[in-house]
Amino acid sequence: RRFNTGAMSYGSISREQHECLAVAMNRLHGRSNSGEGGEDPARETPRANGDSARSAIKQVASGRFGVTSRYLVSATEIQIKMAQGAKPGEGGHLPGKKVYPWIAEVRQSTPGVSLISPPPHHDIYSIEDLAELIFDLKCANPGARVSVKLCALAGVGTIATGVAKGGADKILVSGHNGGTGAAPRDSIYHAGIPFEIGLAETQQTLLRNGLRSRVVLETDGKLMSGRDVAMAALLGAEEFGFATMPLIACGCLMQRDCQRDTCPAGVATQDCRLRARFSGRPEHVVNFMTFVAEELREIMASLGFRTVDEMVGRADCLVQVPVAGEASWKANCLDLSDLLAPGVCEFGRQIAGADAPRFLPEMAADLELGRTLDATLLVPYTERARAHLEPIHLRADIDNVNRCVGTMLGSRVTAAHPDGLPEGSVTVDCEGSAGQSFGAFLPAGVTLNVAGDANDYFGKGLSGGVLSVRPADGATYKFDENVIVGNVALYGATGGRAFVNGLAGQRFCVRNSGATVVVEGVGAHGCEYMTGGTVVVLGEVGPNFAAGMSGGVAYVYDRFGTLARRCNRELVNLEEPGEKDLELVRSLVEEHVRRTASPRGIKLLYQFNEARHSFVKVIPRDYERVLGLMAEAEAAGASREAALERAFDVMREG
């Protein structure tokens, strides 16, 4: 029950390998980690023999690929990946030739087009921001644990202290060994440090700050035997992650060419011919984990421990042993005294032996979810409507202390109706200043309207719902010249619609992969890393617009001709929109006016015959090529699925 698999994303390894690991860990009552990249919803349904291929741990990484309300609600544990031990400071990269149609569907991206996860989370620039994301995810699934993955580096203990204070349930310290075979070789050989060093520092720092009993500690980094698990436990870990050895148990040959899609064992590939060679079975992983547990029991017995809890943090049971042989003189120069030092509590007293603190459930952080607006108003008042599909319309006064409004309501909707409700089932009109993460992960069927303004992270992870924001009645400022939603709005949105009567801050619609949005102006880095969806901007954009954009379309009302110098044109083209494009833009502006009474929108509709000439279409080159290839195939009589396959084959061949 303390064993987890390491994060292996849906896309990096084959579907058969991914499901094999999930089934094995569920049989063991351990937990399989989805990795970043989403997960096929079909895996939520148990198999005929009772096995489940659902990954209990769902990962939330910087790319936010496939992070929907359904994805989060199906989790037993949600893991925020801040860094990876094998390549600290670097993001993920899935080459275009491995983005097969079924991978693109789950990640809501374009087949054949490379996917990049940036090194930072765009909604995390401080410990306070991390605490906000923890709160968001707790609201998105109140029954799940939230863990934070850190890499073993000097100073990780200080960061872990902030994570514990931010309300996380678990901290994972990841070592430099193991990790993806697709990591750059310089990172594999020269970056990161062993998990033992990072784990010991984290354990000692949490003890010193009186926080060790508030969080569970986990570690990974090429744990391969019961002895490795015993050492990790004695240094402070309570849970243990495995990745390399389960892959080897399933047939991995350690070829370390995972990024090339040529794995001869069918483990790290999406190629159908190579996947047919996969011979792994859940029984292989179960047997390996059983042997590890048996070896761990033998070591525990030799040390006099009856349970793993008794040995957590007992660094006094570890001693440095001299290495024999003349060639080992360098190893004997190592001083491990700091690594094996007894813990010191916040009062300066040394903690050794059986007094070593460990996680206590009663000491876990209380984020007071029961006092949120959702828990006290929205969830109780919409219960009948959700159960009997009766439309309901509510009104609520809000203030900026009301964070994540609608998120907990959305989780209840998704739990009962995984695909959401019919549009308009639940409508809430809010007046005032919306706090952070208003409408985060909102599913289909829920509509939230704000008369006032909204803080940062508006519509984060929007998953099918409808959002709108407009100035309060009686506002005297110019709507289209003032910021009405904060930074990082609609980050990682996967579906739904949003309408903003006013300007948005920086990093608007970063990593949007499916939402349709209308806004009247954006700050710097708008539509960055976007992979899908439609964005209509009825005003000026800030510098670095569309940087890293690989999918979706943006239409910008470029009245003053500034887009060309503010747009990052490395991956995109600026084109004149066609008639179908303009029809779409006009229909979206009309809906924008209906929902927000936008003066600028009304003016544009009256002058549309003239204004249409000032719209510019921003579209990624590879995305446009895929759309063209699909159109050709469909014109020749192919189905959409066949056309998508054909377009991918062409993109893969270059």
FIPA-315081 format. One record per residue (C-alpha): residue in three letters; x, y, z. Coordinates in Angstrom, 1 decimal, padded with zeros to 4 digits. Each point is the difference from the previous one (the first is absolute). Layout:
N
ALA X Y Z
...
END
This chain:
654
ARG 000.0 000.0 000.0
ARG 003.0 002.3 000.3
PHE 001.3 -000.8 -003.5
ASN -000.7 002.4 -002.9
THR 001.1 -000.1 -003.6
GLY 002.0 003.0 -001.2
ALA -001.6 002.4 -002.4
MET 000.0 -001.4 -003.5
SER -002.2 002.0 -002.4
TYR -002.6 -001.2 -002.4
GLY 002.0 000.5 -003.1
SER 003.5 -000.7 001.2
ILE -000.7 -003.7 000.4
SER -002.4 -002.2 -001.8
ARG -003.7 -000.4 001.0
GLU 000.6 -003.6 000.8
GLN 002.9 000.8 002.3
HIS -001.9 002.8 001.7
GLU -003.1 -002.2 000.6
CYS 002.2 -002.9 001.1
LEU 001.6 002.1 002.8
ALA -003.4 001.4 001.1
VAL -001.6 -003.4 000.2
ALA 002.9 -001.4 002.0
MET 000.1 002.8 002.5
ASN -003.8 -000.1 000.5
ARG 000.3 -003.8 000.7
LEU 002.6 000.8 002.6
HIS -002.1 002.9 001.5
GLY 002.9 002.3 -000.9
ARG -000.3 002.9 -002.3
SER 000.9 000.5 -003.7
ASN 001.0 003.5 -001.2
SER -001.5 001.3 -003.2
GLY 002.8 002.3 -000.7
GLU -000.8 003.2 -001.9
GLY -002.1 -000.2 -003.1
GLY -003.4 -001.0 001.2
GLU -001.6 -003.5 000.0
ASP -002.5 -001.7 -002.2
PRO -003.4 000.2 001.8
ALA -000.8 -003.5 -001.1
ARG 002.5 -001.3 002.6
GLU -002.3 001.1 002.8
THR -002.3 -002.9 -000.8
PRO 001.0 -003.3 001.8
ARG 000.8 -002.9 -002.2
ALA -002.1 -003.2 -000.2
ASN 002.4 -001.9 002.3
GLY -000.2 002.8 002.6
ASP 003.4 001.6 -000.8
SER 000.2 003.8 -000.3
ALA 002.3 001.8 -002.3
ARG -000.7 003.4 001.6
SER 003.1 001.9 001.2
ALA -000.7 000.9 003.6
ILE 002.5 002.9 -000.1
LYS -000.8 002.7 -002.6
GLN 002.9 002.4 -000.7
VAL -000.4 003.7 -000.6
ALA 003.1 001.3 -001.8
SER 000.8 003.4 -001.6
GLY -001.5 -001.1 -003.4
ARG -003.3 -000.8 001.6
PHE -000.6 -002.5 -002.8
GLY -003.4 -001.7 000.5
VAL -000.6 001.5 003.4
THR -003.8 000.1 000.0
SER -002.5 -000.1 002.8
ARG -000.6 -003.7 -000.8
TYR 003.7 -000.8 000.1
LEU 000.3 001.6 003.5
VAL -003.2 -001.5 001.4
SER 001.1 -003.5 -000.9
ALA 003.2 000.3 002.1
THR 000.8 -001.4 003.4
GLU 003.0 002.3 000.1
ILE 000.9 003.1 -002.0
GLN 003.7 000.7 -000.5
ILE 001.4 003.4 -000.9
LYS 003.2 -000.6 -001.9
MET 002.3 002.9 000.8
ALA 003.2 -001.6 -001.3
GLN 001.4 -003.4 -001.1
GLY 003.0 -001.5 001.7
ALA 001.6 -001.2 -003.2
LYS -000.1 003.4 -001.7
PRO -000.6 002.8 002.6
GLY -000.9 003.3 -001.5
GLU -001.1 -001.4 -003.3
GLY -003.5 -000.6 -001.3
GLY -001.3 -003.0 -001.9
HIS 000.1 -000.5 -003.8
LEU -002.0 -002.5 -002.1
PRO 001.3 -000.1 -003.5
GLY -002.5 000.5 -002.8
LYS 000.5 -003.5 -001.4
LYS -001.2 -001.5 003.3
VAL -003.2 002.2 000.2
TYR -002.2 -002.6 -001.6
PRO -003.7 000.8 -000.5
TRP -001.1 -001.8 003.2
ILE 002.7 001.9 002.0
ALA -001.1 003.3 -001.6
GLU -003.6 -000.8 000.9
VAL 000.8 -000.5 003.7
ARG 002.3 003.0 000.1
GLN -002.4 002.1 -002.2
SER 002.8 000.9 -002.4
THR 000.9 -000.5 -003.7
PRO 001.3 -003.4 -001.2
GLY 003.6 000.2 -001.3
VAL 000.7 003.3 001.7
SER 002.6 000.0 002.8
LEU -001.2 000.8 003.5
ILE 002.0 002.0 002.5
SER -000.5 000.4 003.8
PRO 001.7 003.2 001.1
PRO 002.3 -000.3 003.0
PRO -002.1 002.3 002.2
HIS -003.7 -000.2 000.9
HIS -001.4 003.3 -001.3
ASP -002.2 000.3 003.1
ILE 002.8 -000.7 002.5
TYR 002.6 002.7 000.6
SER 000.1 -000.2 003.8
ILE -000.9 -002.3 002.9
GLU -003.3 001.9 000.3
ASP -000.8 -000.8 -003.6
LEU 000.7 -003.7 000.7
ALA -002.3 000.1 003.0
GLU -002.7 001.4 -002.2
LEU 000.4 -002.9 -002.5
ILE -000.2 -002.4 002.9
PHE -003.2 001.6 001.1
ASP -001.4 -000.1 -003.6
LEU 000.7 -003.7 -000.3
LYS -001.5 -000.7 003.4
CYS -003.2 001.7 -001.1
ALA 000.1 -001.8 -003.3
ASN 000.1 -003.4 001.9
PRO -000.5 000.5 003.8
GLY 000.5 -003.8 000.6
ALA 003.4 -000.2 -001.6
ARG 003.4 000.5 001.5
VAL 002.2 002.8 -001.6
SER 003.7 -000.7 -000.3
VAL 002.8 002.1 -001.3
LYS 003.0 -001.4 -001.9
LEU 003.3 001.6 000.6
CYS 003.4 -001.0 -001.2
ALA 003.0 -000.7 002.3
LEU 002.1 003.1 -000.1
ALA 001.8 002.1 002.5
GLY -002.6 002.0 001.9
VAL -002.9 -002.3 -000.7
GLY -000.7 -000.1 003.7
THR -000.9 003.7 000.0
ILE -002.3 -000.4 -002.9
ALA -001.6 -003.1 001.7
THR -000.7 002.2 003.0
GLY -002.0 002.4 -002.1
VAL -001.8 -002.8 -001.7
ALA -001.0 -001.4 003.4
LYS -001.2 003.4 001.2
GLY -001.9 000.3 -003.3
GLY -002.3 -002.9 000.9
ALA 001.4 -002.9 -002.0
ASP -000.7 -003.5 001.4
LYS 003.2 -001.6 -001.4
ILE 003.4 001.1 -001.3
LEU 001.9 -002.1 -002.5
VAL 003.8 000.4 -000.1
SER 001.2 -001.4 -003.4
GLY 003.6 -001.0 -000.5
HIS 002.2 000.4 -003.1
ASN 000.2 -003.8 -000.7
GLY -002.6 -001.7 -002.1
GLY -002.3 002.4 -001.8
THR -000.9 000.0 -003.7
GLY 002.3 -001.5 -002.5
ALA -000.9 003.0 -002.2
ALA 001.7 002.5 002.3
PRO 002.9 001.9 -001.6
ARG 003.3 -001.9 000.7
ASP 001.5 003.0 001.7
SER -002.8 000.0 002.5
ILE 000.2 -003.8 000.5
TYR 003.7 000.1 000.8
HIS 000.5 003.5 001.5
ALA -003.2 001.3 001.6
GLY -001.7 -000.7 003.3
ILE 001.2 -001.8 003.1
PRO -000.8 -003.4 001.6
PHE -003.4 -000.2 001.7
GLU 001.8 -000.9 003.3
ILE 001.5 003.6 000.3
GLY -003.3 001.8 -000.9
LEU -002.1 -002.3 002.2
ALA 002.3 000.4 003.1
GLU 000.0 003.8 -000.5
THR -003.8 000.1 -000.3
GLN -000.5 -002.2 003.1
GLN 002.4 002.1 002.1
THR -001.4 003.3 -001.1
LEU -003.6 -001.0 000.6
LEU 000.9 -001.2 003.4
ARG 001.8 003.2 000.8
ASN -003.1 002.0 -000.9
GLY -002.5 -002.2 001.8
LEU -001.7 -001.1 -003.2
ARG 001.0 -003.6 -000.5
SER -003.3 -001.4 001.5
ARG -002.1 002.0 -002.5
VAL 001.1 -001.7 -003.2
VAL 000.8 -003.4 -001.4
LEU 003.5 -000.3 -001.5
GLU 000.6 -002.1 -003.2
THR 003.1 -000.5 -002.0
ASP 001.0 -001.5 -003.3
GLY 003.1 -000.2 -002.2
LYS 000.8 -003.5 -001.1
LEU -001.1 -001.9 003.0
MET 000.7 -003.6 -001.0
SER -000.1 -002.2 003.1
GLY -001.2 -000.5 003.5
ARG 003.3 001.4 001.2
ASP -000.6 003.2 -001.9
VAL -003.4 000.3 001.6
ALA 001.4 -000.6 003.5
MET 002.6 002.7 -000.4
ALA -002.6 002.4 -001.3
ALA -002.3 -000.7 003.0
LEU 002.8 000.4 002.5
LEU 000.8 003.4 -001.6
GLY -003.6 001.1 000.4
ALA -002.2 -001.3 -002.9
GLU -003.3 -001.6 000.7
GLU -000.9 -000.7 -003.6
PHE 002.1 -001.2 -002.9
GLY -000.1 000.4 -003.8
PHE 001.2 -002.5 -002.6
ALA 000.3 000.5 -003.7
THR 003.1 -001.5 -001.5
MET -000.3 -003.5 001.5
PRO -003.8 -000.4 -000.9
LEU 000.9 000.9 -003.6
ILE 002.8 -002.6 000.0
ALA -002.4 -002.5 001.5
CYS -002.2 000.6 -003.0
GLY 002.8 -000.5 -002.5
CYS 001.9 003.4 -000.2
LEU 003.5 -000.5 -001.4
MET 001.4 003.3 001.3
GLN 000.8 001.1 -003.6
ARG -000.5 003.7 001.0
ASP -001.4 001.0 -003.4
CYS -003.5 000.7 001.4
GLN -000.3 003.2 -001.9
ARG 000.5 -001.6 -003.4
ASP -003.1 -002.2 000.1
THR 002.1 -003.1 -001.0
CYS -000.2 -002.0 003.3
PRO 000.5 -003.6 -001.1
ALA -001.8 -001.4 003.1
GLY -003.2 002.0 -000.7
VAL 000.3 001.9 003.3
ALA 000.8 003.6 -000.9
THR -001.7 000.3 -003.4
GLN -003.3 000.7 -001.6
ASP 000.9 -001.8 -003.3
CYS -002.6 -002.8 -000.4
ARG 002.6 -002.4 -001.5
LEU 002.3 000.4 003.0
ARG -002.8 000.0 002.5
ALA -000.9 -003.5 -001.2
ARG 003.3 -001.2 001.5
PHE -001.0 001.1 003.5
SER 000.0 -003.2 002.2
GLY -000.4 001.5 003.4
ARG -002.9 -001.0 002.3
PRO -001.3 001.4 003.3
GLU 001.2 -003.2 001.7
HIS 003.6 000.9 -000.8
VAL -000.3 003.3 001.9
VAL -001.9 -001.6 002.8
ASN 002.7 -002.6 000.4
PHE 002.8 002.6 000.1
MET -001.8 002.1 002.6
THR -000.6 -003.1 002.1
PHE 003.7 -000.9 000.0
VAL 000.9 003.6 001.0
ALA -002.5 -000.2 002.9
GLU 001.4 -003.3 001.1
GLU 003.6 001.3 000.0
LEU -001.1 003.0 001.9
ARG -001.7 -002.2 002.6
GLU 003.3 -001.9 000.5
ILE 001.9 003.2 000.5
MET -002.6 001.3 002.4
ALA 000.1 -003.2 002.0
SER 003.8 000.2 000.3
LEU -000.3 003.5 001.3
GLY -002.8 -000.8 002.5
PHE -002.8 002.0 -001.7
ARG -003.5 -001.4 -000.3
THR -001.5 002.7 -002.2
VAL 001.3 002.4 -002.6
ASP -001.2 002.9 002.2
GLU 002.4 -001.0 002.7
MET 003.0 000.4 -002.2
VAL -001.0 003.3 -001.7
GLY 002.7 002.6 000.8
ARG 002.2 -002.4 002.0
ALA 003.3 001.3 -001.6
ASP 001.8 -001.3 003.2
CYS -000.3 -003.5 -001.5
LEU 002.2 001.0 -002.9
VAL 003.8 000.2 000.2
GLN 002.7 000.8 -002.5
VAL 002.0 -003.1 -000.9
PRO 003.5 000.3 -001.4
VAL 000.4 -001.3 -003.6
ALA 002.7 -002.7 -000.4
GLY 002.5 000.2 -002.8
GLU 002.7 002.4 -001.2
ALA -002.3 001.4 -002.7
SER -002.5 001.1 002.6
TRP 002.1 002.7 001.7
LYS -002.1 002.7 -001.5
ALA -003.3 -001.5 001.4
ASN 001.6 -000.2 003.5
CYS 000.6 003.7 -000.1
LEU -003.7 000.7 000.1
ASP -001.4 001.4 003.2
LEU -003.6 -001.1 000.4
SER -000.4 001.3 003.6
ASP -002.4 002.7 -001.1
LEU -002.1 -002.5 -001.9
LEU -000.2 -002.3 003.0
ALA -000.3 002.7 002.7
PRO -002.8 -000.4 002.5
GLY -003.0 002.3 -000.5
VAL -000.3 003.3 002.0
CYS -003.4 001.3 000.9
GLU -001.1 003.6 -000.1
PHE 001.1 000.4 003.7
GLY 003.6 -001.1 -000.8
ARG -000.4 -003.4 001.7
GLN 001.4 -003.0 -001.8
ILE -002.5 -002.6 -001.1
ALA 001.3 -003.5 -000.3
GLY -001.2 -003.6 000.3
ALA -003.7 -000.7 000.4
ASP -000.8 003.7 000.5
ALA 000.5 000.8 -003.7
PRO -003.2 001.8 -001.1
ARG -001.9 -001.3 -003.0
PHE -003.3 001.0 -001.7
LEU -003.1 000.1 002.3
PRO -003.3 000.2 -001.7
GLU -001.4 002.2 002.7
MET 002.7 002.6 -000.7
ALA -000.7 000.4 -003.7
ALA -000.8 003.5 -001.2
ASP -003.6 001.1 000.1
LEU -000.8 002.3 -003.0
GLU -003.5 000.6 001.3
LEU -001.7 -001.1 -003.2
GLY -003.3 -000.2 002.0
ARG 000.0 003.8 000.3
THR 000.2 000.8 -003.7
LEU -002.8 001.6 -002.0
ASP -000.5 -003.3 -001.9
ALA -000.3 -002.1 003.2
THR -002.4 002.4 001.7
LEU -002.1 001.2 -002.9
LEU 000.5 -001.3 -003.5
VAL 000.2 -003.8 000.8
PRO -003.0 -000.2 002.4
TYR -002.3 002.2 -002.1
THR 000.7 -001.8 -003.3
GLU -000.4 -003.5 001.4
ARG -003.5 -000.6 -001.3
ALA 000.9 001.6 -003.4
ARG 003.0 -002.3 -000.4
ALA -001.9 -003.1 001.1
HIS -003.1 000.5 -002.2
LEU 001.5 002.1 -002.8
GLU -002.3 003.0 000.9
PRO 001.5 003.3 -001.2
ILE 000.7 002.4 002.9
HIS 001.1 003.7 000.0
LEU 001.7 001.5 003.1
ARG 001.4 003.3 001.0
ALA 002.9 000.5 002.4
ASP 002.0 002.9 001.4
ILE 003.7 -000.7 -000.1
ASP 003.2 001.6 001.2
ASN 003.7 -000.8 -000.9
VAL 000.2 -002.2 003.1
ASN -002.3 -002.5 -001.8
ARG 002.6 -002.1 -001.9
CYS -000.8 -002.8 -002.4
VAL -003.7 000.9 -000.3
GLY -001.7 -002.7 -002.0
THR 002.8 -002.5 000.2
MET -001.4 -002.2 002.8
LEU -003.5 000.2 -001.7
GLY 001.7 -001.1 -003.2
SER 001.5 -003.0 001.7
ARG -003.4 -001.1 001.2
VAL -001.4 000.3 -003.5
THR 002.8 -002.0 -001.5
ALA -000.1 -002.7 002.6
ALA -003.7 -000.6 -000.8
HIS 000.1 000.9 -003.7
PRO 003.6 -000.6 -001.4
ASP -000.8 001.7 -003.3
GLY -001.7 002.9 001.7
LEU -003.6 001.3 000.0
PRO -002.0 001.6 -002.9
GLU 000.9 003.6 -000.5
GLY -001.9 002.4 002.3
SER -000.7 -002.6 002.7
VAL 001.6 002.1 002.7
THR 000.4 003.7 -000.4
VAL 001.5 002.3 002.7
ASP 000.1 003.8 -000.2
CYS 002.6 001.5 002.2
GLU 000.5 003.6 001.0
GLY 003.3 001.3 001.4
SER 003.6 -000.8 -000.3
ALA 000.7 -003.6 -000.8
GLY 003.0 -001.5 001.8
GLN 002.8 -002.1 -001.5
SER -000.9 -003.0 -002.2
PHE -003.6 001.0 -000.6
GLY -001.6 -002.8 -002.0
ALA 003.0 -002.3 000.1
PHE -000.5 -003.4 -001.7
LEU -003.7 000.9 -000.6
PRO -001.8 -002.8 -001.9
ALA -002.7 000.1 -002.6
GLY -003.4 001.1 001.2
VAL 001.1 002.6 002.5
THR 000.0 003.7 -000.9
LEU 001.6 002.6 002.2
ASN -000.5 003.8 -000.7
VAL 001.8 002.8 001.9
ALA -001.1 003.6 000.1
GLY 003.1 001.6 001.4
ASP 003.5 -001.3 -000.6
ALA 002.1 -003.1 000.5
ASN 003.4 -000.8 001.5
ASP 002.8 -002.1 -001.4
TYR -000.5 -003.5 -001.4
PHE -003.5 000.7 -001.2
GLY -001.4 -003.1 -001.8
LYS 003.1 -002.1 000.7
GLY -000.4 -003.5 -001.5
LEU -003.5 000.9 -001.4
SER -001.5 -003.4 -000.9
GLY -003.2 000.8 -001.9
GLY -001.8 002.6 002.1
VAL -000.9 003.5 -001.0
LEU 001.6 003.1 001.7
SER -000.7 003.7 -000.5
VAL 001.2 003.2 001.7
ARG -001.1 003.5 -000.5
PRO 000.4 003.3 002.0
ALA -002.5 000.6 002.8
ASP -003.1 002.0 -000.7
GLY 000.8 003.7 000.3
ALA 003.7 -000.4 -000.8
THR 001.3 003.3 -001.3
TYR 003.4 -001.1 -001.5
LYS 000.5 -001.1 -003.6
PHE -000.6 -003.7 -000.2
ASP 002.3 -000.7 -002.8
GLU 002.9 002.0 001.4
ASN 000.2 -001.6 003.5
VAL 001.1 -003.4 001.2
ILE -003.0 -002.0 001.3
VAL 001.6 -003.4 000.4
GLY 003.4 -000.7 001.5
ASN 003.1 -001.9 -001.3
VAL 000.0 -003.6 -001.2
ALA -003.7 -000.1 -000.9
LEU -001.2 -003.2 -001.6
TYR 003.3 -001.8 000.5
GLY -000.3 -003.6 -001.2
ALA -003.7 000.4 -001.1
THR -001.2 -003.1 -001.7
GLY -003.5 000.9 -001.1
GLY -002.9 002.3 000.5
ARG -000.4 003.8 -000.8
ALA 001.0 003.2 001.8
PHE -000.9 003.6 -000.7
VAL 002.0 002.9 001.5
ASN -001.4 003.6 -000.4
GLY 003.3 001.8 000.7
LEU 003.7 -000.7 -000.1
ALA 001.8 -003.0 001.4
GLY 003.4 -000.1 001.6
GLN 003.1 -001.9 -001.1
ARG 000.2 -003.6 -001.2
PHE -003.6 -000.1 -001.1
CYS -001.1 -003.5 -001.3
VAL 003.4 -001.5 000.5
ARG -000.3 -003.7 -000.9
ASN -003.6 000.3 -001.2
SER -000.9 -003.2 -001.7
GLY -003.7 000.2 -000.7
ALA -001.8 003.0 001.4
THR -001.6 002.8 -002.1
VAL 000.7 003.4 001.5
VAL -000.8 003.6 -000.9
VAL 002.0 002.8 001.7
GLU 000.5 003.7 -000.7
GLY 003.8 000.1 000.4
VAL 002.8 -002.0 001.7
GLY 003.4 000.7 001.6
ALA 003.3 -001.7 -000.8
HIS 000.3 -003.6 -001.0
GLY -003.6 -000.5 -001.1
CYS -000.9 -003.4 -001.5
GLU 003.5 -001.4 000.9
TYR 000.4 -003.8 -000.5
MET -003.6 -000.2 -001.2
THR -000.9 -003.3 -001.7
GLY -003.7 000.3 -000.8
GLY -003.1 002.1 000.4
THR -001.0 003.4 -001.4
VAL 000.9 003.4 001.4
VAL -001.5 003.3 -001.3
VAL 001.8 003.2 001.2
LEU -002.0 003.2 -000.7
GLY 003.0 002.3 000.8
GLU 003.7 000.3 000.5
VAL 002.3 -002.9 001.0
GLY 003.2 000.2 002.0
PRO 003.5 -001.1 -001.0
ASN 000.8 -003.6 -000.7
PHE -003.5 -001.0 -001.1
ALA -000.4 -003.6 -001.2
ALA 003.5 -001.1 001.1
GLY 000.2 -003.8 -000.2
MET -003.5 -000.2 -001.4
SER -000.4 -003.4 -001.8
GLY -003.8 -000.3 -000.4
GLY -003.2 001.9 000.0
VAL -000.8 003.3 -001.6
ALA 000.0 003.6 001.2
TYR -001.8 002.9 -001.7
VAL 001.3 003.5 000.9
TYR -001.7 003.3 -000.8
ASP 003.2 001.7 -001.1
ARG -001.4 003.5 -000.5
PHE 003.3 001.8 000.5
GLY 002.2 -002.5 -001.7
THR 002.1 -001.0 003.1
LEU -000.4 -003.7 -000.2
ALA 002.8 -000.7 -002.4
ARG 002.7 001.3 002.4
ARG -001.6 -001.3 003.2
CYS -000.6 -003.5 -001.2
ASN 002.6 -002.8 000.3
ARG -000.1 -001.4 -003.5
GLU 002.4 -002.9 000.5
LEU -002.8 -002.6 -000.3
VAL -003.0 002.0 -001.4
ASN -001.1 001.8 -003.1
LEU -002.0 003.2 -000.1
GLU -002.7 -000.3 -002.7
GLU -003.1 001.7 -001.2
PRO -003.1 -001.8 001.3
GLY -002.3 -001.6 -002.5
GLU -003.8 000.2 -000.2
LYS -000.5 -003.0 002.4
ASP 002.4 001.5 002.4
LEU -001.8 003.4 000.0
GLU -003.4 -001.7 000.5
LEU 001.5 -001.8 003.0
VAL 001.4 003.3 001.4
ARG -003.3 001.8 -000.5
SER -002.0 -002.7 001.8
LEU 002.4 000.0 002.9
VAL -000.1 003.8 000.3
GLU -003.8 -000.2 000.0
GLU 000.0 -002.5 002.8
HIS 002.6 002.2 001.8
VAL -002.5 002.9 -000.2
ARG -002.9 -002.1 001.2
ARG 001.9 -001.2 003.1
THR 002.0 003.2 000.9
ALA -001.8 002.9 -001.7
SER 003.4 001.1 -001.3
PRO 000.0 003.5 -001.5
ARG 003.0 -000.9 -002.2
GLY -001.7 -003.1 -001.2
ILE -003.2 001.9 -000.9
LYS 002.0 002.6 -001.9
LEU 001.9 -002.7 -001.9
LEU -003.3 -001.7 -001.0
TYR -001.3 003.2 -001.4
GLN 003.2 000.7 -001.9
PHE 000.8 -003.7 -000.9
ASN 000.1 000.6 -003.7
GLU 002.9 002.4 000.5
ALA 001.5 -001.6 003.1
ARG 000.4 -003.4 -001.7
HIS 002.9 001.3 -002.0
SER 002.0 000.7 003.3
PHE -000.3 -003.6 001.3
VAL 003.1 -002.1 -000.3
LYS 000.1 -003.8 000.3
VAL 002.8 -001.5 002.1
ILE 000.5 -003.7 -000.8
PRO 002.9 -002.4 000.6
ARG 001.7 -001.2 -003.2
ASP 000.0 -003.7 001.0
TYR -003.5 000.1 001.2
GLU -001.2 001.6 -003.2
ARG 001.8 -002.6 -002.0
VAL -001.7 -002.8 001.9
LEU -003.4 001.6 -000.6
GLY 000.8 000.2 -003.7
LEU 001.0 -003.6 -000.2
MET -003.1 -001.1 001.8
ALA -002.2 002.1 -002.3
GLU 001.6 -001.6 -003.0
ALA -000.6 -003.5 001.4
GLU -003.6 000.7 000.9
ALA -000.6 001.5 -003.4
ALA 001.2 -003.3 -001.5
GLY -002.6 -001.9 002.1
ALA 002.0 -001.0 003.1
SER -001.7 000.1 003.4
ARG 001.3 002.6 002.6
GLU 001.9 -002.7 001.9
ALA 001.6 -001.3 -003.2
ALA 000.8 003.5 -001.1
LEU 001.7 000.7 003.4
GLU 002.1 -003.2 -000.3
ARG 001.0 001.0 -003.6
ALA 001.0 003.5 001.1
PHE 002.0 -001.4 002.9
ASP 001.9 -002.4 -002.3
VAL 000.9 002.9 -002.3
MET 001.2 002.2 002.9
ARG 002.0 -002.9 001.5
GLU 001.8 -000.6 -003.3
GLY 001.0 003.6 000.0
END
